[in-house]
Amino acid sequence: MIRHLPNLLSALRLLAAPLAAYLILGGHDSAALLTFVAASASDGLDGFVARRWGVTSGFGAWLDPAADKFLMVLCLAALYRIGVTPFWLLALVVARDLTIAAGWLLVKLLALPVVIAPLLIGKASTLVQILYIFAALLLLAFDVEGPRLIEAAGWACALFTILSAMAYGGVFLRGLARGRRIA
């Protein structure tokens, strides 16, 4: 059973993403916060279990970040829809994720010599996105105004998103340059 636990947790996070967004849109702030916290905690737990017991898989390596991105994008979109998150931040996060996905496809299609692995800055970017969404949902759940906090958290989220995009872009460009030397 432990062998399948990481993928099960990722799959549950994938299912929790639309539920969290639905709860945000419906004004069920406390339930949205609890759902988001549980889904976010499952991210750390699935990684811990996979590493601790050595039960990693190719499917899990794809499912885990997909579930993370789905949770982040749906929650940010819902927060945008209710007027908490600015459009530019949502667009930046989506553009980064789409660009990384497109780069991954190009690496595969062109058979570039690129090791595809998560970068520390990418993990930090996801953590900052989680903290941003958590802060927004916490303020909503307790009906507290915190425009300066949310604005500062949004800028931090944007900074880490940009740094992450630049780092992954650098990996892609180095792989492209190595691929051209080989050909």
C-alpha positions in Angstrom: 0.0 0.0 0.0 2.8 2.4 0.9 4.1 2.1 -2.7 0.9 3.8 -4.0 0.5 6.4 -1.3 2.5 9.3 -3.0 0.4 9.0 -6.2 -2.8 8.6 -4.2 -2.0 11.8 -2.3 -1.2 13.7 -5.6 -4.4 12.4 -7.1 -6.4 13.6 -4.1 -4.7 17.0 -4.5 -5.7 17.1 -8.1 -9.3 16.5 -7.0 -9.1 19.0 -4.2 -8.1 21.8 -6.6 -11.5 22.3 -8.2 -13.2 21.9 -4.8 -11.0 24.6 -3.3 -11.7 26.9 -6.2 -15.5 26.2 -6.0 -15.4 27.0 -2.2 -13.6 30.2 -2.8 -16.0 31.3 -5.5 -19.0 30.3 -3.3 -17.8 32.4 -0.4 -17.1 29.4 1.8 -13.9 30.9 3.1 -13.2 28.6 6.1 -13.9 25.5 4.1 -11.7 26.8 1.2 -8.9 27.5 3.7 -9.1 24.0 5.2 -9.3 22.3 1.8 -6.3 24.3 0.5 -4.3 23.6 3.7 -5.0 19.9 3.4 -4.1 19.8 -0.3 -0.9 21.8 0.3 0.1 19.5 3.2 -0.4 16.5 0.9 2.3 18.0 -1.4 4.9 17.8 1.3 3.7 14.4 2.6 3.7 12.7 -0.8 7.3 13.8 -1.4 8.4 12.7 2.1 6.8 9.2 1.6 8.2 8.8 -1.9 11.8 9.7 -0.7 11.6 8.0 2.7 10.5 4.6 1.3 12.0 4.9 -2.2 8.6 4.6 -3.9 9.1 7.1 -6.7 7.8 6.5 -10.2 7.8 8.2 -13.5 4.1 8.7 -13.3 4.4 10.2 -9.8 7.2 12.5 -11.1 4.7 13.9 -13.6 1.5 13.8 -11.4 2.9 15.6 -8.4 3.9 18.9 -10.1 0.8 18.7 -12.3 -1.4 18.5 -9.2 0.6 21.4 -7.6 0.1 23.6 -10.7 -3.6 22.7 -11.0 -4.1 23.7 -7.3 -2.2 26.9 -7.6 -3.8 28.1 -10.9 -7.3 27.2 -9.9 -7.1 28.9 -6.5 -5.4 32.0 -8.0 -8.0 32.2 -10.7 -10.8 31.9 -8.1 -9.1 34.6 -5.9 -8.8 36.8 -9.0 -12.5 36.2 -9.8 -13.5 37.4 -6.3 -11.2 40.5 -6.5 -8.4 39.4 -4.2 -5.6 38.5 -6.7 -4.6 41.0 -9.4 -4.9 39.7 -13.0 -1.2 40.4 -13.7 -0.2 38.0 -11.0 -2.5 35.2 -12.2 -1.2 35.8 -15.8 2.4 35.7 -14.7 2.0 32.4 -12.9 0.0 30.9 -15.8 2.6 32.2 -18.3 5.5 30.7 -16.4 3.8 27.3 -16.1 2.8 27.2 -19.8 6.3 28.3 -20.8 7.9 25.6 -18.7 5.5 23.0 -20.2 6.3 24.2 -23.7 10.0 24.0 -22.9 9.6 20.5 -21.6 7.8 19.5 -24.8 10.5 21.0 -27.0 13.2 19.2 -25.0 11.4 15.9 -25.6 10.6 16.7 -29.3 14.1 17.8 -30.1 15.8 15.2 -27.9 17.8 17.9 -26.2 20.5 16.9 -23.7 18.6 18.4 -20.7 18.1 16.8 -17.4 14.5 17.5 -16.5 14.4 17.9 -12.7 12.8 20.4 -10.3 15.0 23.3 -9.4 15.3 24.6 -5.9 14.0 28.0 -7.0 11.0 26.3 -8.6 10.2 24.6 -5.3 10.6 28.0 -3.6 8.3 29.6 -6.1 5.6 27.0 -5.4 6.1 27.5 -1.6 5.7 31.3 -2.0 2.6 30.7 -4.1 1.2 28.4 -1.4 1.9 31.1 1.2 0.3 33.8 -0.9 -2.9 31.8 -1.3 -2.9 30.7 2.3 -2.6 34.3 3.5 -5.4 35.4 1.2 -7.6 32.6 2.4 -6.7 33.2 6.0 -7.7 36.8 5.7 -11.0 35.9 4.0 -11.8 33.2 6.5 -11.3 35.6 9.5 -12.9 38.5 7.6 -9.8 40.6 8.0 -8.7 43.4 5.6 -5.0 43.2 4.8 -4.4 45.0 1.5 -0.7 45.8 2.3 0.0 42.2 3.3 -1.7 40.8 0.2 0.1 43.3 -2.0 3.5 42.5 -0.5 2.8 38.8 -0.7 1.8 39.2 -4.3 5.0 41.0 -5.2 7.0 38.3 -3.4 5.1 35.7 -5.4 5.8 37.5 -8.6 9.5 37.8 -7.8 9.9 34.1 -7.1 7.8 33.2 -10.2 10.0 35.4 -12.4 13.3 34.0 -10.9 12.0 30.5 -11.3 11.0 31.2 -15.0 14.5 32.6 -15.6 16.2 29.6 -14.0 14.2 27.1 -16.1 14.8 29.2 -19.2 18.5 29.1 -18.5 18.4 25.3 -18.2 16.5 25.1 -21.5 18.9 27.5 -23.3 22.0 25.6 -22.1 20.4 22.4 -23.3 19.6 24.0 -26.7 23.2 25.2 -27.0 24.6 21.7 -26.1 22.1 20.2 -28.6 23.4 22.4 -31.4 27.0 21.4 -30.7 26.1 17.8 -30.9 24.2 18.0 -34.2 
